[in-house]
Amino acid sequence: MASAAEQLAANMNMGSFAKATELHKRLLFTILALLVYRIGTYVPIPGINSEAFLQFFQNPDGQRGILDMFNMFSGGAVERMAVFALNVMPYISASIIVQLMGAVYPPWEKLKKEGGESGRKQLNQYTRYLTVVLALFQSAGIAIGLNAQPGLIDQPGLFFIISTVTVLTGGTMFLMWLGEQVTARGVGNGISLIIFAGIVAVLPGTIARMFGLAQQGQISAFTLLFFAAMAIAVVVFIVFMERAQRRLLIQYPKRQEGNRMAGGERSFLPLKVNTAGVIPPIFASSLLMLPTTVAQMTANADLPAWMDWLPLVTAEMQHGRPIFMLLYGALIVFFCFFYTSITFNPEDTAENLRKVLTRLTVIGAAYITAVCLLPEMLMANSGMGPAVIGGTSILIVVSVTMDTVAQIQSQLLAHQYEGLIKKAKLRGRGRTPGKGVTAPARR
């Protein structure tokens, strides 16, 4: 027999959506916030020659590598060197560091386990402080690198470096605040939606580029159709795996209540195969971006003899290269287990439940790694260049879409529950809903 929640979900329609005024406000706020984000990706930082930088970005001898991933997550803000070029990557890196420290640093571990709501707020505050530090470091590297390139800056100098660091750091902090506001007042996870919006924004241009390569004869029509079919298959596979659950049977014991026996019901504890969600590939991408970007910035510099290995490492850290895929896959697997241990602490559960969860995490880690790395290998061997829109992008887009739709459905269910409760209260007072009159008592 279907539960009350399942019956309400089956009866949801456009009529119930039209009556959910609170959901309308949340959706409108989310759309406006994402619109503000997209506008910011087109506002260049002061003092930069946008046309010259675009030519510089699009013609670096095919070695952009990790910069393409930066550009994808920022919705094209990197190739325009906009105020949101850093996006929320410093915030994600700071979150990784704080969560890792919360597992190994005793004072922060105590805050996380025993601090309650105040401890969580304090750790969030540490994350914000660390975000500022990382954003300052990354924006300073970008500003100094741009200032050293001839023709990219109208008036190079110290003032340009200071203003660029201020603007890029401020852009990251604004996006962090905007994401928190979307989470609290909108629908879905704000940070994930910002990344989602960036990926979706560059998707049409990437598809157009692939068609252009096919028209130029650089790739065959069969190859194009193959990758389209693969993308559809990956989407179907992600949806299947994200909805997959292992249901553990819970048997409640019977108990004596007066002259009758009560209880003995059965229930299920659902455990998702992919407990960590899209966090592992996002964390792995963020960690790979920082060292590889620094390596690429210094690869063409006048290096001492003991650093001759740096250009070779930089070349191997491109999409589709073995070292990149090995590190990427290893980080994804690590963060699958790490994030699952944080969100679902096995010490608070029975030993049998811990074993089940570990087995599920092995399957989930293998699934995420395969989805993220298979398109990398296929793209690398097809002659199409780096897989800017690959398995990681599809995984984020599909997962964030499913999560947002689930939250919209929960808002509709909450609205329907409120309507049923209101009707029940009116009937209890002898009033007909919508009439405003009291029914006469029977004699």
Secondary structure, DSSP 8 states (H G I E B T S, - for coil): ---HHHHHHHT--HHHHHH-HHHHHHHHHHHHHHHHHHHHTTSB-TTB-HHHHHHHHH-STT--THHHHHHHHTTTTTTTTBTTTTTTHHHHHHHHHHHHHHHH-HHHHHHHHHSHHHHHHHHHHHHHHHHHHHHHHHHHHHHHHHHTSTTTBSS-SHHHHHHHHHHHHHHHHHHHHHHHHHHHHSSS-HHHHHHHHHHHHHHHHHHHHHHHHHHTTSS-HHHHHHHHHHHHHHHHHHHHHHH-EEEEEEE--EEEETTEEEE--EEEEEEES-TTTTHHHHHHHHHHHHHHHHHHHHHTS---GGGTHHHHHHHHTSTT-HHHHHHHHHHHHHHHHHHHHHHS-GGGS-HHHHHHHHHHHHHHHHHHHHHHHHHHHHHHTTTS---SSSHHHHHHHHHHHHHHHHHHHHHHHHHHHHHHHHHHHHHHTTB-TTT--B-----
